Amino acid sequence: MKVKNVLIRYIAIIVINIAVVLYLMWNTDIWGSAHVEQKSLNQQGDTVEVEDFITSENGQTEDYSKAIQQAIDFCAVQKKEKVKLRANKVYTIKSGFTVKKGVELEFGTNSVLSVKGNYRVLTVEKDSVIRNGTIQIMDPVFQSEVIFLKGNDQYDASNKTRIEDMTIINKSKSNKGTGLSLYAKGKWHNISFVLFENISIAGFKTAIQLKTENPGAGTYSWINANHFGNMTIDDCVTGIQIIGSITIPNESSGNLFTGLQVQLTERSKQLLIADSSYNKFDGMVWDVQRVTGSGPIVLFSAKTENNKLDMNVAAKLISDKGQNNSY
């Protein structure tokens, strides 16, 4: 009888152990997610670190994109304030991510986002903030946008969207892609009153592009009243490009570019190409003589009026087909 009882207990223990192992195997993803969420919830304050969202499934240091997006999504849902990238660390990514409404992405001192591949890197939703970082494009196949804002979020005067103290550099030497891109096409799509401050953009086809398209059906889209302060543009084929019209239905007007510092090189072709009205550009241009050819470096199209250029550009280097533009 004792032998029989011992055998029954032994079999029961084996069955329970097998059941536990099978449960853990089947629920690996769920368990991992719950573990990450609890760890994050235990943090002090409203700051979350990307490292808290690295699991056995996404923990390869060759690609942090999934962990960064999970940290941002967690902040958005849990009403946390900030996702922090650690100082003096390189975060390699192989796919893009979105900075959600109300979330701040803050880079630590000397932290770097290293981009491999060709894709839109950062989509920025209304009321989000990006601050204090370096984004490096490492792959010569890259020809997309690094930081992208889309007008369907309708950035109105109450929005708190800010992008500040950033360095965006294409280290592949390909001079492809766009550093900073604003785009509006759709019923009442707009981007307005966003602050871009202390941003350096180097080595791209286009440093800054503002593009509006006619949404049709009697509706409008616009990119108006944004402030680009203390922007540095270096070694880009085109510095600033504004694509749109003088006025509705696709208008780009009243944008301020102040404190510009533009370094031209042998790869540069234009400082400014504009379809727009009432925009202001002030700052300094360096080494115009390095631009190959004798064509204009500032192009005001027939779809321009009342733009003001206050920069050290000779009149012979400006093509003006618009109305009442001043320089």
FITORLUM-170954 format. One record per residue (C-alpha): residue number from 1; x, y, z negated. Coordinates in steps of 0.001 Angstrom, whole numbers, plus 500000, padded with zeros to 6 digits. Example, Ala and Ser with C-alpha at 12.3 -4.5 7.8 and 13.67 -1.06 7.14 Angstrom:
REM residues 2
    nr     east    north       up
     1   512300   495500   492200
     2   513670   498940   492860
This chain:
REM residues 327
    nr     east    north       up
     1   500000   500000   500000
     2   502867   502397   499141
     3   504503   501693   502481
     4   501251   502396   504284
     5   500742   505715   502452
     6   504309   506835   503168
     7   503849   505979   506830
     8   500609   507970   507032
     9   502259   511007   505418
    10   505243   510696   507752
    11   503000   510567   510821
    12   500996   513550   509545
    13   504148   515620   509112
    14   505287   514772   512634
    15   501889   515722   514081
    16   501884   519056   512221
    17   505418   519885   513375
    18   504549   519074   516971
    19   501444   521248   516749
    20   503439   524181   515365
    21   506083   523891   518105
    22   503439   523704   520842
    23   501630   526714   519388
    24   504780   528810   519319
    25   505731   527806   522855
    26   502290   528666   524187
    27   502135   531991   522317
    28   505701   533236   522900
    29   504609   536387   524739
    30   501860   537166   522251
    31   504122   536592   519259
    32   506872   538721   520775
    33   504482   541583   521493
    34   503017   541495   518000
    35   506517   541488   516526
    36   507552   544516   518559
    37   504385   546412   517708
    38   504744   545781   513983
    39   508409   546776   514063
    40   507531   550017   515812
    41   504671   550768   513449
    42   507051   550434   510529
    43   509245   553260   511801
    44   509259   556549   509941
    45   507689   559576   511600
    46   506536   559844   515179
    47   509746   558842   516988
    48   510092   555462   518700
    49   513317   553993   520084
    50   513423   552026   523315
    51   515493   549313   521638
    52   512468   548349   519522
    53   510716   547191   522692
    54   513387   544853   523974
    55   512190   541239   523767
    56   513640   537965   524982
    57   511735   538494   528237
    58   512916   542025   529061
    59   516087   542222   527012
    60   518562   542020   529872
    61   520680   545150   529615
    62   520891   545257   533416
    63   517369   546754   533475
    64   515755   548830   530727
    65   512789   550030   532816
    66   510217   547672   531285
    67   511275   548440   527711
    68   511158   552203   528376
    69   507662   551967   529859
    70   506443   549824   526949
    71   507788   552385   524468
    72   506023   555202   526326
    73   502757   553269   526561
    74   502924   552487   522841
    75   503409   556173   522008
    76   500475   557155   524213
    77   498109   554625   522614
    78   499280   555063   519015
    79   499482   558871   519298
    80   503161   558891   518472
    81   505085   561951   519636
    82   508428   560923   521054
    83   510396   558155   522784
    84   514105   558497   522095
    85   517017   557214   524162
    86   520099   556660   522029
    87   523094   558962   522258
    88   526193   557940   524219
    89   524413   555040   525906
    90   523779   554161   529569
    91   520296   552826   530347
    92   520299   551074   533732
    93   516904   550824   535437
    94   515788   549010   538588
    95   512193   550285   538791
    96   510416   553545   538013
    97   508188   554458   535087
    98   505604   557053   534044
    99   505869   559501   531156
   100   502293   559464   529864
   101   500149   562387   528756
   102   501187   563742   525379
   103   504485   561826   525186
   104   507940   563380   524953
   105   510895   561484   526414
   106   514032   562754   524710
   107   517524   561739   525734
   108   520162   561536   523032
   109   523425   563417   523400
   110   525297   562027   526417
   111   522678   559342   527075
   112   522311   558499   530771
   113   519591   556929   532905
   114   521433   555031   535657
   115   519221   554338   538695
   116   519829   551369   540993
   117   517593   550819   544016
   118   515121   552991   545928
   119   511903   554043   544166
   120   510268   557036   542506
   121   512133   557255   539199
   122   509991   559331   536807
   123   506343   560274   537271
   124   505397   563016   534822
   125   501798   563301   533640
   126   500186   566484   532354
   127   501201   567555   528813
   128   504287   565357   528713
   129   507849   566545   528047
   130   511266   565388   529265
   131   514271   566845   527516
   132   518045   566764   527226
   133   519251   564028   529565
   134   521215   562933   532609
   135   519754   560908   535466
   136   522293   559411   537847
   137   521453   557894   541240
   138   523993   555140   541872
   139   522673   553462   545045
   140   523200   554931   548563
   141   519859   553409   549687
   142   517991   555821   547408
   143   515750   558267   549316
   144   512830   558827   546948
   145   511939   561394   544285
   146   513699   561469   540920
   147   511170   563533   538933
   148   507653   563673   540404
   149   504510   565606   539437
   150   501218   564932   541242
   151   498384   567445   541392
   152   495593   564997   540601
   153   496451   565597   536912
   154   495324   569222   537406
   155   497993   571064   535418
   156   496077   574185   534398
   157   497053   577159   532234
   158   496499   575183   529022
   159   498972   572442   529928
   160   502100   571876   527839
   161   504199   570103   530452
   162   507911   570852   530106
   163   511083   569534   531736
   164   514162   571017   530113
   165   517942   570692   529799
   166   518385   567974   532427
   167   521121   566982   534874
   168   519983   565095   537976
   169   522826   563894   540169
   170   523142   561608   543188
   171   526516   559988   542572
   172   526260   557746   545646
   173   527441   560619   547911
   174   524590   559829   550341
   175   522852   563233   550027
   176   519462   561520   550228
   177   516310   561811   548157
   178   514658   564680   546279
   179   515657   565792   542804
   180   512433   567474   541709
   181   509149   567049   543589
   182   505718   568645   543069
   183   502892   567390   545300
   184   499205   568298   545606
   185   496702   566874   548066
   186   493155   566164   546991
   187   489961   567806   545827
   188   491048   570608   543457
   189   494423   568971   542884
   190   496823   571513   541443
   191   500077   572036   539549
   192   500282   575337   537687
   193   502030   576916   534686
   194   504622   574155   534275
   195   508012   575151   532862
   196   511247   573803   534347
   197   514228   575130   532430
   198   518019   574599   532531
   199   518083   571854   535156
   200   521077   571004   537360
   201   520445   569094   540592
   202   523363   567845   542709
   203   523942   565721   545788
   204   520418   565326   547249
   205   518791   565949   550612
   206   516393   568354   548876
   207   516937   569701   545380
   208   513414   571080   544752
   209   510314   570505   546877
   210   506838   571962   546417
   211   504330   570440   548852
   212   500605   571094   549255
   213   498362   569537   551892
   214   494843   570387   553028
   215   492484   568022   551164
   216   489655   568655   553627
   217   485897   568665   552992
   218   485990   572348   552113
   219   488093   571796   548983
   220   491467   573181   547930
   221   494834   572102   546559
   222   497529   574417   545194
   223   500904   574696   543449
   224   500957   578117   541802
   225   502473   580052   538900
   226   505196   577609   537886
   227   508457   578843   536383
   228   511834   577447   537366
   229   514358   579081   535050
   230   518156   578804   535118
   231   518255   576149   537827
   232   521595   575019   539271
   233   521686   573463   542754
   234   524909   571926   544035
   235   525857   570108   547257
   236   522281   569608   548530
   237   521306   569677   552208
   238   518322   571908   551345
   239   518093   573823   548099
   240   514394   574734   547814
   241   511633   573687   550219
   242   508043   574926   549920
   243   505576   573215   552254
   244   502058   574600   552423
   245   500311   577769   553499
   246   499933   581421   552610
   247   496639   580772   550883
   248   493866   578192   550485
   249   493078   575421   551318
   250   496692   574389   550568
   251   498470   577205   548814
   252   501871   577552   547152
   253   502161   580982   545584
   254   503321   582954   542584
   255   506104   580538   541633
   256   509117   582107   539922
   257   512674   580912   540514
   258   514839   582936   538150
   259   518524   582668   537323
   260   519298   580413   540300
   261   522898   579315   540794
   262   523372   577620   544186
   263   526656   576049   545241
   264   526763   575427   548997
   265   529074   572862   550621
   266   529860   571494   554075
   267   526806   569225   553706
   268   524445   572135   552998
   269   522168   573463   555744
   270   519545   575680   554099
   271   519264   577501   550816
   272   515503   578030   551213
   273   512732   576913   553580
   274   509319   578388   552772
   275   505636   578324   553738
   276   504148   580383   550937
   277   503235   583747   549446
   278   504195   585904   546460
   279   507001   583634   545303
   280   510150   585169   543812
   281   513705   583883   544076
   282   516587   585524   542232
   283   520114   584416   541485
   284   523503   583792   543069
   285   524717   581798   546081
   286   528284   580548   546270
   287   530523   579769   549275
   288   528167   580503   552148
   289   531189   580217   554454
   290   531327   576457   553805
   291   528010   575889   555614
   292   528795   574603   559111
   293   527257   576416   562076
   294   526031   579972   562353
   295   522286   579493   561817
   296   520183   581066   559047
   297   520226   579537   555586
   298   516902   581132   554560
   299   513807   580377   556663
   300   510541   582238   556051
   301   507997   580633   558384
   302   505006   582288   560052
   303   502975   580976   557097
   304   504641   583338   554602
   305   503934   586755   553167
   306   505041   588908   550263
   307   507801   586616   549077
   308   510752   588289   547380
   309   514348   587087   547683
   310   516872   588783   545404
   311   520079   586891   546118
   312   523424   587676   547713
   313   522446   586462   551205
   314   523255   588631   554239
   315   520261   589656   556376
   316   521794   587922   559409
   317   521454   584599   557571
   318   517704   585064   557031
   319   515050   584080   559589
   320   511776   585840   558790
   321   508692   585051   560882
   322   506258   585994   558127
   323   504781   589238   556846
   324   505986   591642   554181
   325   508687   589381   552814
   326   511449   591351   551096
   327   515176   590669   550695
